[in-house]
Amino acid sequence: MIIYKKLIASLLCAATLAGLAGCGATPQTPQESVAMGRYIEEAWTTPEISERWYLSGAHLRPDGKFAVVAQMNAEPYEIKYYTTADGTQWAEETPPWLSTLNGVAGYFRSIDFNSKGEGLVCYLGTKLDGSGEELDRIAMISADGSITDSAIGEDGDPWDAVSHMGSDGTIYAEDIEETEDATEETTSDTAIVESALPEEEPVPSIMPLFPRDVLMGEDGMVYLTTQFSGSGKFDPITGELTASYLTEAHSFTLAGGEAVQLLTMGSAERAGHTVDANSLFFSDAATGMLNRTLPSENLQIDNGAAIAGGEDGAVYIANKSGLSRVAPGGDTWEQILDGNMCSLSVPSMNPYQIFPHGEDEFLLVFYTDQSLRFFNYTYSEDTPALPDSELTVFTMLDNRTISQAVGAFRQQHPNTLVNIRTSRDIAEAGNGDDVRAALNTEILAGKGPDVFVLGDLPLDSYIEKGVLADLSDVVDSLLETDSILPAVTEAYANKNGIFAIPARVNLPTLWGDEDAVAAVTDLDSLLAYAKSHPDERLFGNMTPEHLLYQLAPGTLNSLLKDGAVDIAAVEKLLATVMALSETADEPHFYSYFGTEEYLSQIKGYAYTFSDGGYVAATNTPADPEDYFAVANNRAALMLQFLNGFESVMQSNGVINKRLGGMTWDSTGEGDWVSDVPDDMVDKVFRLFPDSGLYEPSCVVGVNAASTQPELAKAFIEAVLSVETQNTDLGDGFPVNREAIAIGADAYQSHYTSHSYSTATEGDPSFPADEMRLEYAWPSKPMLQAVADRLSEIKTPMMQGYPLPIKYAMQECLPLALDKIINGESTAGEAAAWLAGELSLALEE
């Protein structure tokens, strides 16, 4: 391993990147000294497997080949084994251990080998001979490929026998002193009865190991990290725990005789040391004694992290910021691969494993879309440390779709560095006025970024003043091939062209009772249904504040007319909210949601404007009452913003429970089953209101003053490409038709459950058995029904609202409602007050 000698060039690269300040940084001229040398990313292929299979257990073999296990996601959980030498072609192999394992493994977890060819596999199943309970098991592979059971965990959790560990890492077994119990006096009759009872043999309770990381040591020992008991070294023959390491750590590796653990959250204490999150613990691998700690505050771990030890004794860590190295015994981080120049910065790419190999190479394994992807990095001395050009993208806040698009763009333009500028201090500043003013100064000077994310910027003003370039050529090409939803292009077009386009859309939807969903299409029909069904509760939460929060998005477009507040429209909204609230005897169906305890939790939550306008967030603390009430047939309807196909799981689970079906079932095919009947999926939800409103998200445009307009437009194309759009990032549905079709056809083994653990015992209004929802991945008919709704969208929310009006409306609507609730005003008077408050903003 000679990777360390390339650090100087890599650090030069990092230093140069740090010097790129502001917008429109220019590439170096030929006369300047150009730093040479950087790692080049190459995407490896994956074995061809069907939809019902998934990849796991990636490892590097002693013969230099890379291998991965594929498993059937259904009984009988068959396992296959593939190897490759260069990532271009994969060969299926059937080593002796595989045939034995296929007979007993219910679920494959991981595999690892040492340099001697000795290995281990961790799986959920019975012993290799088929006997015993189905538990987490570790089996050992010999150099000839034969496999035998280990004794680890055979008698239960191996940590149970450990009382404590000294500061030197020594394990002290629990000492149990035998004492004679005092003999109680009993009558002869009692003694006779007791002696007649047969003695019951205790039933041993064997707990699963819940393994997370399992490594095969060069010493033939097994290094195991479990979910609940920490990390330890085990003798596979006796099952004995011979050394124990930090309990709270989340990743584990071996390097240079040390056990290295990464703590990614919380804090931990060991031998008098307290260490916070984002730190490495270095312990003596033989004894468990803590040697040192190393903080890593500079490393971003928000999309996961992976660590590995190299043959040189160094420790490598991969995360969003890049690939970094700690030299043996070192106390500083050395970045050797910048995350902004590889797939580590892509939101959907979660680093999973690192394999240093060959001469100056790394293989990174990413977990993405419930599968594994492989990228190899090779050092090139002849490649400039920095790409030839730079493209600058500005977004007020971090934007996952933009970060995802960088990966797609990089594949087509490897010699262009994308520099994403954000306003990270906007939350502390309270508003973005200063940021927008500084940006406008750059624009007036003919500079500024090449690409804008326009959600929190004055879109209409930018179009009017010629700040944005015409994207008609990009859009026309997409429309000609039917690659994009027409609604998202038509809304941003005028007689001079198309100057912006949303990359994502969110859908306001109504879910619940079949008859109610059919009858309710807008505010008028909602109120009419409530009044015509006095014995049927409409929503779980019927407070005026909650109803305004839920109903305002669908009406805001109508509240302005001819540049002024439409007082009649505002009065109608406020009056409808109050009238709906009065149709319920109690504002909260479950009394807990009206208590001071709960209300203090959601204090400060209100409807907010996202990067596309108004958004009622999918999982705010205000939602559980509606979900539980509908799921348990306590209320007819609930409103939910859907922000991607995965967000359908929650509503789908609510309807499943409402209809009395099982949440999920493992059939003979192993499918996750949605119990909403296929003929019902179009009847239990709809867009609300039924006027085709949608919330635009990630609205993008190109700076007309950009010195590289074609490159900027190419980035817009990457944002709208299927490669970017088919990843569900939770920030909206795709607008790319192919990506929509992929989402509607997706098969994923997602399963989750949600329970409100604060249910109080004996409270009939808050029964614990009702406070549980379980969600499985929706059926394809349900996903297709949601995809069909995307073809119904017509008008973006808040279209034509200048920013000052958006924020003023956000602030004034709840205040106007408060005036009615407090008896200070009628709905008409409150609407007139709101119009007066907004008049100044409208004049500006």
N, C-alpha and C positions, 0 to 999 in steps of 0.2 A: 504494500500500500504506500504510494508516494504522492498522495493527493495534497499533502500539506505544503509541498513546494510550490504549488500554484496560488498560494494565498496572497502573495504580494500583488499579483496582477488583479486578483479579484477585489482586493481592498482598494486598489486604485480605481476600479470600476465603481465601487460603492461610494468612494469619496467624490468622484465626478458626478454621480447621480445626486449626491447631497447638495452639490453646487448649482443644480438646475432650479433656480428660483423664478417665480412668476410665470407668465404665459409666453408661448411662442418661442421657447428656447431654440436656438439654431444649431445645426450640427457643426462639428469642427471643420475648419477649412483645411485644404491640403497642406498649407504652410505650417499648421499647428502640429505639435507632437501628439500622435494618437496612441493611447494605451492599447496594447494588444492582449488578446487572450480572454476567453470566457467559455462557460459551459453551454453546449448546444443541446436543446431538447429534441428528443425523437420519440414519437408515440409508437409504442409496440402494439401489435395486434393482440387479440384475445382468442382463446379456443372457441370454435363454433359450437354453441350449445343452444338448446331450445328455450323457449320462454319459461318453462317450468323448472329450469335448472338455475343455479346460481354458483358463483365462484367464491372460494374461501381457501384458507390454508396455503397461501403463497409462501414459498421458501426457496432459498438458494442451496443447491445440492453440492456436496464435496467435489463432484466431477465438473463443476462449473456451469452446469445447466440450471436454468430457472424452472421451477415446477409449481403447479397450482392444482388444487383439488376442486372438482365440480360436484355438486350434490343435487339430487332431485328434491324439489320442494314438496314432496308428497310421499306417503308410504309406498313402497318399502324403503324410501330414503337411500336409493342406490348412489354409490360414489364412483366417480371416474377420476383418472389421474393423467395430467398432460404435462409435457416438458417441451422446452425450446432452448436453443443455443443462442439465438440472436433476436428473438421477438418477431420474426417474420413468418415462421412456420412452426406449428405445434404438432407434436406426435402424442398419440394416446398410448400409455403404457399400463401394464397390469403386473406390478411387482407382487411377490408372494404375500406381503402383508395386506395388500388391497383386497384380495379374495377373502381372506379371513375376516377382515373388518366389515365387509359388505354383509356378512351374515349376522352381525350383532349390533352395529352402530345405528342408533335411531337418529342421531344428529351429529354431524362431524363439526368439531370446533377448531382444531389447529394441529399443525405438524411442524417439526423442526429437526434438524440434523446438526451434528458437530462435524469437525473436519476429519474425524476417523470413520465417518459413515454410520455412526451410531445415531439412532433417532428415537423419536417418540411421537405418538398421536394422542390427542385428547378428544374424547367423544362422549356423547350421552348414549348409554345403552347398557347391555348386560356384559358379563365377563366374556372373554373370547370363546369359551366353550358353551356360551348361551345360558349359563346359570346365574343365579343371583338377581338382585333387584336392578331395575333400570336406573342407574345413577351416572354421575359424571365419573369417567374412568380415564386413566392414563395407561397406555400400553407402550412397551418398549420394542424398538426395531433394532435388530442386530445388523452387522455389516453385510451379512448374506441375505438380508431381506426378510428373515423370519420374524415373527412378532409374538410377544408374550405379555401377560398381564403384569403390571407393577403392583406393589402392595400399598401404594399411596391412596389414602382415603378409604381403604377397604373396611376399616373399623369405625368409620365416621369422620367427622371433621378433625384433621390431625392437630389443629390448634387447640382443641378442647383440653388437652393434657398440659397445656402451658399456662402457668400462673402468671409469671412476669419475666421481664428481661432486665438484667443489670445494665449499668451505664456502659460496660465494656461489650455489650452485645450477648453475653452468656445467657442461655436459657435456663431457667430454674423451674423444674417440674413441681407441680403442686404436692405438698406434703400433707398426707391425710393421717392424722393420729387416731388410732383406735382407742375408744373409751368405752367403759362398761356403763350401760344405762342402768339407772336405779331400778331395782325390781319392785314392781307394783304388786300389792296384795290382791289376790283374786280368790273368789270362792271356788270350791271344787267343781261346781257345776259349770262355771265359766271356763275353767281349764279344760274340762272334758269337751265342751263345744269347740274351743279353739284347736284342740288337738285333732278333732275330727275333720277340720277343713283341709282340703288338699293345698299344698304349697304351689303358688303360681310362679312360674319362671318369668323373670323380667324380659319384656320384649325390647331388644336393642333399637334405638332410634338412630338411623344413619342419615346424616344431613348431606345434601349435595355440596360439592366443592364450589360451584359457581366460578369456574376458572375464567380469567381474563387474558393473561399472558402465560405461556408455557414455553420454556427454553431448555434445550439439551446442552448441558455443560460439557466442556472439554474433559472434565474430571469424571464424566459418566453420571453425575448427579442431575436431578431434575430441579429446575428453578421455576416456581409456580407462584403466580399472583392471582388471588381470588377477589371476588367482588366485595366480600365482607370482612375477611380475616387478614388481608395484607399479603405480603410476599415472603417466601421462605425457600430454603434449600432442603431437598428431600433425598433420602436414600431410596431408590426404586425397589431394592430387594426387600428391605425391612419396612419401608413406609415411614421411617423415622424422620422427624423434623430436626435437622441438625444446625440450622441457623435461621434466624427470623429477621426481617427487615421492616422498614417503615410500614405502618398499617394503612395510612391515609393516601398513599401515592396512587397514581392512576396509570403510569406506564413504567415498564421495567426493561432493563437490558444489562448485559455484562460487558465490561471493558477493562482490560489491563488488570485483572485480579480484583476488580471492584464491582459491586452491585450498584447500579445507577438507577434512580427512580425520579420520575418527573411528577411534581405536585402541581396540578393545574387549577385548583380552586380551594378555597378555605385556607386553613393553616394546620400545621402539625407540630408536635413536640416530641423530641427524642433526645435522651441523654442530656437534658438541660438546654437543648437548642430549640427555639421556636422559629419556624420558617413559614413565610407567607406563600401565597400562590405564585405560580410561574417560577419555581425553583427546582434545582436538581439536588438530590441527596446522593452522596457517594459513601458507601459502606464497604467494609472489608467483606469480600464475598465468602470467605471461609468462616468468619466468626459472627458477622452481622454488626460489628462495631462501627459506629458512625465515624467516618474520617473527616468529612467536610461538607459544606453546602455551597451552592452557587446560585445566586438570584439571576433571573432572566427577565427582568421587567421590560426590556426592550423588544422581547419577542411576542408577536401577536398570536394568540392561540384560539381566536374566536371561531375558526373553522377546523379545529382539531390540531393535534400534533403527534408526531411519531419520533421515537428515539432509537438509536442503534449504536452498538459498539463496533469499532473497526479493528482489523488485525493489527493496526499500529497502536492500539490501546486508547485511541481518541474516542470521544463521544460525539455523535452527530444528531442534530435535531432538525426536523423539517416542520414548518408551520407557515402561516400566511406570509410572514415576512421573508421567508426564504429557507435555505439550507445553511446551517451554521455548525461550527466545529469547536470543541473544547479539547485542547491538546492534553496528553497524559499528564496528570498532576497540575494542569493549568487552572487559571481562575478568570479567564477572559473569553468572550465569545469572538469567533472569527467567521465572518460571513463569507461563504464561498459561492453562493448562488442567490441572486436577488429575486425575491418573490415576484416583483413587478415584471420580470423578464422570463417567467415560466408559469406553468399551470398551478403553482402553489397559491397564487393570488385569486384564482377563480373560485367563486363561492361554492359551487357544487362539488368541487374537488377537495375531499377531506383526506389529508395525508394519513396513511394507515401503517405502512412499513417502509423501512429504508434498508437497502442492500448495497453497501460498498463492494465493488467487485472489479476484477481486471486491473488494468493500468489506468488510473485516473477516471474511473466510471462510477456512477451511482444509478441504481435502479430504484425508483420510487413507486410504491403501490398506493393508489388512491381508492377510497371508497366513494362511489358516486352512483346515484340512481339505483340503489340496492344491488350494485355489482362492483366489480373491481376493474380498474384500468391501470395500465402500466406505462411509465415514461422513463426512458433511459437518458442519462446526461453524460456527455463525453466532452472532455476539455479540448478546445481547439486553440493552439497557440497563434494561429494565423488570422483569427477572427477578431475584429476590433472589440474592445471591452464594452463599448457602447454601440447601439444600433446607429445606422446612418442618419436617421431622421427621427423627429419627435412630433407626436400629435397630442395636443392638450385638450382635455375634456373637463368642463366645469359642471359641478353639481353642488347644490347647497348642502346636501347631506349625503352620506354614503349611500350608494345605489347598487343593489345586488345585480340587477340586470345589466348595468353598465360594466361592472366588474366581470360578469360572465361573458359579455361581448368581447372583452379584451382578449380572452382566450381564443375565440373564434377568429377575431381579426388577426391575431398573431400568427395563426396557421397560414394565412394568405400573405401576410406582410411581416415576415420574421425580422426584417431590418428596420422596423419602425417601433420606437418605444412609445407607449401610450402613458401619458402623465395625467392622472386624475387629480384635479384640484377640488377640494371641498372646503366648506366653512365649518370646521370642527368646533369652533367656539360659539356657534350661533345660539345654542341652548343657553349658555351662560350670559350671552349678550341680551337675551330676551326677545330680540327681533332681528331681522336681516337687513334693516335699512342701511347700516354702515357698509355691509358687504355689497349690497346692490349698488350703492353709491360709488364704491371703489371700482366695481366691475364696469359701471357705466363710464367712469373716467377712462378706463383702459379702452373701451369700445370707441369713445369719442376721439381717442388718439389714434384710431385705426389699428388697434392691437386687440388684445383679448384672446380668449380660447378659440380653438378651431371648432369645437362642438359644444353645444349647450344642452343641459337638462333643464327644461324651461318651467317646471311646475311652480316654482316659487319666484319666477321672474316675470316681468310685465310683458307677456306674450304679444298682446294686441299692439302695445306701444312699439315693441321691437319690429313687428311687421310693418306698421305704419311708417316708421322712421328708416326702413330699409336695412335694419341690422342683420336680418336673416336672409340666407340665400334660398333661392327657389329649388325645391326638391322634386319638381315635377318629373324630371327624367328618371329618378330613382323610383318614384311611386308608379309612374306609367309602366315601367318594366315589371313591377310586382303585380299590377292589375292585369296586364296582358297575359300573364301566366296564371292568373287567379290564385296568387300566392298570399294575398292579404285581404282582410275584411274591408270591404268598400266603405263601411260606415266610419272607420277611423281615419280615412283619407278625405272623405267628402266634407267632414265637419271642419277641417282645417284648410280648406281650399277657398280662394277668392278669385276674382277675375284676373289677377296678376300671377297666380300660381299656387303652389302648396308650400308653406314655409315651416311647417312643423308636423310631427306625427307622433301619436302615443305608441309606445312599444308594448304596453300592457293595458289591460282593462279589468276593472272589478265590477261584479254584478250585484245589484241590490235585489234580493229575492225574498219571497214570502213562502213559508212552509207550514203545513199542518193538515187540518181536517179537509177532506176532499171537497165537501160542499162549500165550505168557507173559502177555500182557495179559488174555486170556480167563480164565486160571487164577487170577490173583492179584487178590484182592478185599480182603484185610486182612492183618494181621501173620501169622496162622496159615497162610494159604494161600501167602504169600510165602516163609516158611521151608520149607513143604512142597515147593514148586516147586523151591527151591534144592537141597534134599536129593535130590529125585527126578531132577534133571538135573545130576549131578556134573561133567559135561564142559562145561557151559554156564555161562559167567561171568554173574552177575546184573547187577552194576553196574560201571562203570569204576573208581570209587573204592570200595573195600571196607574202609576203615578203620572201626573202631567209632565214632570221633568223627563221621565224615561220615555214617554210617548213622543215628546218633542225631539228628543235625541234620536229616536228611531225613525220618525216620519218626516223630519225636515229635509233630508237629502232629496227625496222625490219631488219636493215642491219648490226648492230654492230657485230653480230656473224661471219660475213664474212670478217671483216676488219683485222683479224689476221690469218696468215697461217704459219705453221711450226715454231712457236715461233717468228715471225717477222711481222711487219706491211705489209699487202698486199697493196702496193702502188696503184695498178690498181683498187682495190676495193674502196679505199678511193677516188681516182680520179673520179670514176664513180658516187659515192654518191654526191660529191661536184658539179660535172658537171650537174648531173640530177637536183639538187636543183636549180641551176642557170637557167637551161633551162626551168624548170617549171615556175619559177618566171617570165621569159620573155614572157610566153604565155598570160599574163594578161596585159591589157593596164594600169591599176592602181593597185598598190599593195593591197590597201584596198578597198573593195566594199563600205563599209560605211565609209565615210571620217573621222568620229569621231575617229575611232580606229587607225588612223595614226597621230592624233594630239599630241602635246607635253603634253597636259593635261592627255590624256589616257596613253601615253607611260611612263610618270613619275609614273603612278600607278603600272606598271608591271616591273619597273626597278629592276633588280636583280633576276627576275624569269628566270630560265634556266632549262634545263632538269637535273634531279638529280638522284642519285642512292639511291634507297630505300633499305630495308633490304633484298631484293631479287635480286638486280641488277638495271638495268635501268628502270625508270618509268616516263611516261608523265602523270602528275596528272590529274585526271578527271575534276576538276573544277578550273583550273587556270584562271587568268584574261585574258589570251590570247585566250580562247575558244569562248566567246560570238559571235564574228563576224562570225565565221564559222557556229555556231548554227543558228543564225538569218538568214544568207544568204541562207542556205539550207532550212530552214523552210518556207521562203518566195519565193522559186524558183529563188533565185538570184545566186546560185552556185549549182554545181552538187554533191559535196561530202564533208564529214567531217570525221575526224579520232577521235576516242575516246577510251581511256582505260576503260574497264568495270571492276569494282572492287567488284562486287556482284550483286545480282538480283535487288536490289533497284536502283542501278546506271543505269539500263536499262530505268528507267522512263524518263530521260532527252532525250535520243536519240529517244525513242518511241514517246515522245511529239513533237519532231522536225518533225518526219515523218508524224505524224497525221496532223500537220498544213500544211505540204507540200502537202499532198493529199487532203486538203480541208475539212477534216472531223471535226466533233465537238471534242473538247478535252475530254469532258466527258459529260455524260448524266445520269440523274436519271430516270431509266425506272420503269416500274411497279414492277420489281423485286428488284429495288434498287441497281443494279449492277453499278460498275464503268466501263465504256465502252471504250475500245481502238478502235479507228477508223481505224487502219491499218487492212485491210481485211485479213482474215485468210490465203487466198491463196497468200498473198503478203509478209508475214513475213519473209520467207526465201529468198526473192528477194531484200530486201532493205538494207541488211547488210551482211557482211562476215568477217571472220578473215583476217587480213592484216598484213604482207604478207601471202599468201596462202600456207605457208610451215609448218604450225603447231607450230609456235613460241608462247610461253607464258612466262609471267613474274612470276617466283616463288616468293612466299612471306612466311615469317615465316618458314624458313628452320631450322629444329631441328635435334639435334644429342645428343648422350649420351657420357659422359666422360668415357673413358676406365679405368680410375683410380678411378671411383666412388666406394665407399665402400658399396653401396646399389644399384647394377645394376638392379636388378629385379624391385625395386621401381621406378627407373629412367625410365625403359622401360614402366612401368605401366603408368607413366605420359605421355609418348609419345602416348600411346594408348588412353589416355584421350584427348589429343590434336586432335587426328584423329577420335574421336568418333562422332557419330551423335548428341549426346547431346551438344557438343561444336560446331560442324560444321554447324548445321542447324540454327544458329543465324547469321544474316547478320550484320557484324560489320563494313562494308565499307573498309575492308583491304584485300579483295579477295574473290573469289568463293570457295566453299568447294571442297575438293578432295574426300570426302566420298560420294559414289554413292547414298546412302539413303538420305543424306542431300541434294544432288543435286535434287533428285526427289521431296523432300519436297519443296525446293525453287521454282521449276518449277510449282508446283501445288498450290502455295501460293495464298490466297485471302486476300488482304489487302485494306482498304479503304483510302489509301494514296491519297492525292491530293495536289498539290502545284503549284505555278505559279512563273514565273521569268520575271521581266521587267527591262530594262535598263533605270533607271529614269533620266539619264543625257541627254536624247534626247533633242536637242535644237529646239525650236519652229521655224518653217519655213525652216529648213534644209532638202531639198528634199532627200539628201543622207542618212538621218538618221530619217526616219519617225517614229513618236512615236507609231503608230498602229502596226508597224512591230516589235518594240522592246519589244514584250511580248510573252512569251511562257508559256503554262499551261500544266502540266503533271498529268496524272492519272495513277493509277497502271496498268501496261500492261496486256493485255489479256493472258490467259494461253497458247494459241498457240505461242504467241511471246516469253513468258518465256521458253516454251519448245524448241523453235528454238535456243535460247541462250544456254540452257542446252545441246542441241545436239552439239553445237560448242565445248563444253568441251571435247567431245569424239574425237575431231579431233586434239587436241594438241599433240605435239611430242617432241619438243626441248625447253629447258629453255633458255631464253635470257641470254647473258653474260656467258654461260657455258664455264668453263675453263679459264676465265679471272682472273688473279691474281688482288688483290685489287689495287696495284700501277698502273696497266694498266687501270683499270676502271676509276680511278680518273684522270689519265693523259689524257685519251681519252675524258673524260667529259670536261676538260679544253681546250684541243688543237683543237677539231673539230670546235668550234665557231671561234677560232682565225684564223684557216686556211681559213674558209669561209670569214672572214673579209678581208683577204689578196686579195681574188678574187674580192670582192665587191669594195675595194679601188683601184683596178687596179694594185696592187703590184705584183700579181702572176697569172699564169694560174692555172687551176685545177690540172694539173700534178705537177707543181712546189709547190703548196700548199700541195699536198699529200706527196711529197718528204720531205718538211719541217716538216710535222707532223711525218713522220717516223723517222726523225733525232731527234726530241724532245722526242720521245718515246723509242729511242734505249737504253738509259741509264736505264730506268725502266725495259725494257725487259731483259737486261743483268743481272740485280739484281734478 
